[in-house]
Amino acid sequence: MSRIVYLLLSGGTLQGGHKMVVRHVETLRSLGFNAVCLSPPDLKIPQWFQHKAPIIIANTHEPDDTVVIPDDAAAIISDAAKTTTNVVIFCQNLYYFALRGFPEVDRFTDDRFPPIIGVAPSLNAGIKRAYPQAQVELVPCFADERIFKSGAAKSKVVSYVPRKRPTEAAAIVGLFRKFHPQHARIPWEAVENLTEIQTAERFAGASLSLSLNRLDSVGMTTLEAMASGCLCAGFTGIGGDQYATPENGFWVPNEDCEAAADAMALAIDVLETGGPALQARLEAGYDCLRRLEKTLSVTVRDGTNARGRGGGRARSPAIAQSPNAAPAH
């Protein structure tokens, strides 16, 4: 029985892309596809989030597998171009794809050019600009609202994840305290080196979140903060432009730390005033998430409807429609 094999290439560190790989496998299995993760024995299985996806520890896959390769796995993409393996590229970030993946994807001949899965419309548009000949499929990423949800008791705390912008984070905190001394006593809580559950608990207990997205195709951390009922202010990281509106956050130009400090002060003013203005802001965030969920639901529906076509074979529209891809039974 052929499989859909997602390569999970982790050093054990916190990287959101690994979580999305595993969530894809979980979703495919829930739709009836024979999907698994494969991790080489010299790498580490991520332990910072919970999942139910089967992970096979091995260096190789079966000959009839469809192998889903991360966009930045340059050596593996290069090797795959030399084989007859059914390959799909999973792209979560156009910039890292351009940096590490483009030169290796270019090695594929036209008759074997792999389908590419992207996680956001603007990302897919960029992929299509780079590779007009490619079959580019959208499987949108999402904030897992089973985990990220508003807490019953929230504190006047600013949560932020400084991993991508530690310099900017420190500068914004310092500027905020000087520029807005009336709010200087409000705690700022860095969310670092925590599990997904612990991060969700921090967001659930906070009322505010500083968005520090950087060179993102989506900006999942901010969506997770929105799902947790936080007022968000700060940077979109480019990818967040797809969902950021004046109603659902206090957004400023990327790298403008002074503007970010001022934006957080505006968010705090709305929080302290409360009432309809606060509820409208929070509801705009939830509406944003519902729109993204609707897009995902359509993708899942299409995958479910595709089951049974072609003699009873379960087929993934994002993976198995390629002329080169093997059907998953």
C-alpha positions in Angstrom: 0.0 0.0 0.0 1.5 3.3 -1.1 1.8 6.1 1.5 2.1 9.8 1.7 5.3 10.3 3.7 6.1 13.7 5.2 9.7 14.2 6.0 10.1 15.5 9.6 13.6 17.0 9.8 13.9 18.4 13.3 16.8 19.1 15.6 14.3 19.1 18.5 14.2 22.9 18.6 11.1 25.1 18.5 10.1 25.6 14.9 6.5 26.0 13.9 7.0 24.5 10.5 7.5 21.1 12.2 4.1 21.4 13.9 2.4 22.0 10.6 4.0 18.9 9.0 2.6 16.8 11.8 -0.8 18.5 11.6 -1.0 17.7 7.9 -0.4 14.0 8.6 -3.0 14.0 11.3 -5.6 15.6 9.0 -4.8 13.3 6.0 -5.2 10.3 8.3 -8.5 11.6 9.5 -9.7 11.8 5.9 -8.6 8.2 5.3 -5.3 8.7 3.7 -2.3 6.5 4.5 0.0 9.3 5.7 3.0 9.1 8.1 5.9 11.2 9.2 9.4 9.9 8.5 12.3 11.1 10.6 16.0 10.1 10.1 17.5 8.3 13.2 20.2 11.0 13.6 17.6 13.7 14.1 15.3 14.5 17.1 11.6 14.2 17.4 10.0 17.4 18.5 8.7 17.1 22.1 7.2 20.6 22.5 3.8 19.8 21.1 1.4 16.9 21.3 0.1 15.0 18.3 -1.2 11.6 17.2 0.7 11.3 13.9 2.7 8.1 13.4 6.5 8.8 13.1 8.7 6.3 11.4 12.4 6.4 12.3 14.2 5.5 9.1 16.6 6.9 6.5 14.7 5.7 3.5 11.1 5.4 2.2 9.4 2.8 0.1 9.7 3.0 -3.7 6.0 3.7 -4.3 5.6 6.3 -1.5 4.8 9.9 -2.4 7.4 11.9 -0.4 6.6 15.4 0.9 9.8 17.3 1.3 10.2 20.6 3.3 11.1 23.7 1.1 14.4 24.2 2.8 15.8 20.6 2.7 18.2 21.4 -0.1 20.3 18.2 -0.1 17.2 16.0 0.0 15.5 17.9 -2.8 18.7 17.7 -4.9 18.9 13.9 -4.4 15.2 13.5 -5.2 15.6 15.2 -8.5 18.0 12.4 -9.5 15.5 9.7 -8.8 12.0 8.5 -10.0 10.5 9.1 -6.5 7.1 10.8 -6.5 7.9 14.1 -4.8 5.8 17.0 -3.4 7.5 20.2 -2.0 5.9 21.6 1.1 6.5 25.3 1.2 5.8 27.3 4.4 8.1 30.3 3.7 8.9 31.8 0.3 12.1 33.4 1.6 13.7 30.3 2.9 12.5 28.4 -0.2 14.3 31.0 -2.3 17.4 30.9 -0.2 17.7 27.1 0.1 15.3 25.3 -2.1 15.2 27.2 -5.5 18.6 26.0 -6.7 17.7 22.4 -6.0 14.2 22.5 -7.4 15.7 23.8 -10.6 17.3 20.4 -11.0 14.0 18.7 -11.8 13.2 18.2 -15.5 10.0 19.6 -16.9 8.4 16.2 -17.1 9.0 15.5 -13.4 8.6 18.9 -11.9 7.1 18.4 -8.5 3.8 19.8 -7.2 4.2 22.4 -4.5 1.9 22.8 -1.5 1.8 26.3 0.0 0.1 27.5 3.2 -1.1 31.0 2.2 -2.5 32.7 -0.9 0.3 35.3 -1.1 2.9 32.6 -0.6 1.4 30.6 -3.4 1.4 33.6 -5.7 5.1 34.1 -5.1 5.8 30.4 -5.8 3.8 30.7 -9.1 5.8 33.7 -10.1 9.0 31.8 -9.6 7.7 28.6 -11.2 4.9 29.4 -13.6 4.9 25.7 -14.8 4.3 24.3 -11.3 1.1 22.8 -10.0 0.7 24.9 -6.8 -1.9 23.8 -4.3 -3.2 25.7 -1.2 -3.5 24.0 2.1 -3.9 26.9 4.5 -2.3 26.8 7.9 -4.5 27.6 11.0 -4.5 28.4 14.6 -5.5 25.3 16.5 -8.5 26.7 18.5 -8.7 23.4 20.4 -5.5 24.6 22.2 -5.5 28.4 21.7 -8.5 29.9 23.3 -9.3 32.8 25.7 -8.9 32.1 29.4 -11.6 32.7 31.9 -9.5 35.2 33.9 -7.2 37.5 31.9 -4.5 39.8 33.3 -3.3 43.1 32.0 -0.1 41.6 30.7 1.7 42.0 27.3 2.8 38.6 26.1 5.4 38.4 23.3 7.5 35.8 21.6 10.9 37.4 20.9 12.6 34.4 19.1 12.5 36.0 15.6 13.1 39.6 16.8 15.0 39.7 20.1 16.6 43.1 19.4 13.4 44.7 18.3 11.5 43.2 21.3 14.0 44.6 23.8 13.9 48.0 22.1 10.1 48.2 22.0 9.8 47.4 25.7 12.4 50.1 26.5 10.8 52.7 24.3 7.3 51.9 25.6 8.3 52.5 29.2 9.9 55.9 28.3 7.3 57.0 25.9 4.2 55.9 27.9 5.1 56.2 31.6 1.4 56.0 32.5 1.5 52.3 31.4 5.0 51.6 32.7 3.8 49.3 35.5 2.1 46.9 33.0 4.2 43.6 32.9 5.7 42.3 29.7 6.0 38.6 29.6 8.4 36.9 27.2 7.2 33.5 26.0 10.3 31.5 25.3 11.3 27.8 25.3 7.8 26.6 26.2 5.7 23.8 25.0 2.7 24.5 22.8 0.3 23.9 25.8 2.4 26.2 28.0 2.4 28.9 25.3 -1.4 28.6 24.9 -1.8 29.0 28.7 0.3 32.2 28.6 -1.7 33.7 25.8 -5.0 32.6 27.4 -4.0 34.5 30.6 -2.8 37.7 28.8 -4.9 40.5 27.5 -2.3 41.9 25.0 0.2 40.5 22.6 3.1 42.2 20.8 3.4 40.8 17.3 7.0 40.2 16.3 6.5 38.4 13.0 9.5 38.6 10.6 9.8 37.4 7.0 6.8 35.2 7.5 4.4 33.8 5.0 1.6 33.8 7.5 2.6 34.7 11.1 1.1 31.9 13.1 2.1 33.2 16.5 -0.1 36.3 16.1 -3.1 34.2 14.9 -2.7 32.0 18.0 -2.7 35.1 20.2 -5.8 36.4 18.4 -7.5 33.0 19.0 -6.6 33.4 22.7 -8.4 36.7 23.0 -5.4 39.0 23.0 -5.4 42.5 21.6 -2.5 42.4 19.1 -0.2 45.2 18.1 3.1 45.3 16.2 4.6 43.9 13.0 2.8 41.8 10.4 6.1 40.3 9.1 4.8 40.6 5.5 2.7 37.5 5.6 0.4 38.9 8.2 -0.7 41.5 5.7 -3.1 38.9 4.4 -5.2 39.1 7.6 -4.2 42.3 9.4 -6.8 45.0 9.3 -7.3 48.3 11.2 -10.1 46.5 13.0 -8.4 43.4 14.3 -5.1 44.9 15.5 -2.8 47.9 15.8 -0.3 47.3 13.0 2.7 49.3 12.2 5.5 49.1 9.5 7.9 46.3 10.0 11.1 47.4 12.0 9.5 50.6 13.2 10.0 50.0 17.0 8.8 53.5 18.0 5.5 53.0 16.2 5.2 49.5 17.7 5.6 51.0 21.2 2.9 53.6 20.5 0.6 51.0 19.0 0.8 48.9 22.1 -0.1 52.0 24.2 -3.2 52.5 21.9 -4.1 48.8 22.5 -3.9 49.3 26.3 -6.1 52.4 26.1 -8.8 50.3 24.3 -8.4 47.5 26.9 -8.7 49.9 29.8 -11.7 51.7 28.3 -13.4 48.3 27.6 -17.0 48.3 26.4 -18.1 48.1 22.8 -14.8 49.2 21.4 -12.9 46.4 23.1 -15.5 43.8 22.1 -15.4 45.0 18.5 -11.6 44.6 18.4 -11.7 41.1 19.8 -14.6 40.0 17.6 -12.7 41.3 14.5 -9.9 39.0 15.5 -12.2 36.0 15.9 -13.8 36.9 12.5 -10.4 36.8 10.9 -9.8 33.3 12.3 -13.3 32.1 11.1 -12.5 33.2 7.6 -9.2 31.3 7.6 -11.1 28.3 9.0 -13.6 28.5 6.2 -10.8 28.3 3.7 -9.4 25.3 5.4 -12.8 23.6 5.6 -13.2 23.9 1.8 -9.8 22.3 1.4 -10.8 19.4 3.7 -14.2 19.1 2.1 -12.5 18.8 -1.3 -10.2 16.1 0.0 -13.1 14.2 1.5 -15.1 14.5 -1.8 -12.1 13.2 -3.7 -12.2 9.9 -1.8 -13.5 7.0 -3.9 -12.7 8.5 -7.2 -10.6 6.3 -9.6 -11.8 2.9 -8.5 -12.2 3.5 -4.8 -8.9 5.2 -4.2 -8.6 7.9 -1.6 -6.9 10.8 -3.2 -5.5 14.1 -1.8 -6.2 17.0 -4.1 -3.1 18.7 -2.9 -0.8 15.7 -3.4 -2.3 13.0 -5.6 -3.6 15.0 -8.5 -0.1 15.4 -10.0 0.5 13.1 -13.1 3.6 11.9 -11.3 2.1 11.2 -7.9 1.1 7.8 -6.8 -2.5 7.4 -5.4 -2.8 6.8 -1.7 -5.1 3.9 -0.8 
